[in-house]
Amino acid sequence: MIRGFCAYGLEFKDSNGFIHDWCTLILALELAYETSIHYSTGKTPAMLEKGWNPRLPYDTLKKDLVEIHPIESSFK
């Protein structure tokens, strides 16, 4: 995943002509990696490390999302 992300060198143009520095996009890569379910464990690295998954931008679009702290939900 990282090899493909950094293969463009330090700067590259996307399909819209914008120039990006891959170092500024590394946080997006980290979020994608941390929230991807891995085949060997069946869980995300964030779940294994922190015990909860970070909220993604898509999650804010869900209208039925209930705000419960990860620790609180484990006490049920």
Secondary structure, DSSP 8 states (H G I E B T S, - for coil): -HHHHHTT-SEEE-TTS-EEEGGGGHHHHHHHHHTS--TTTSS-HHHHHHSS----GGGGG-TT-----HHHHTT-
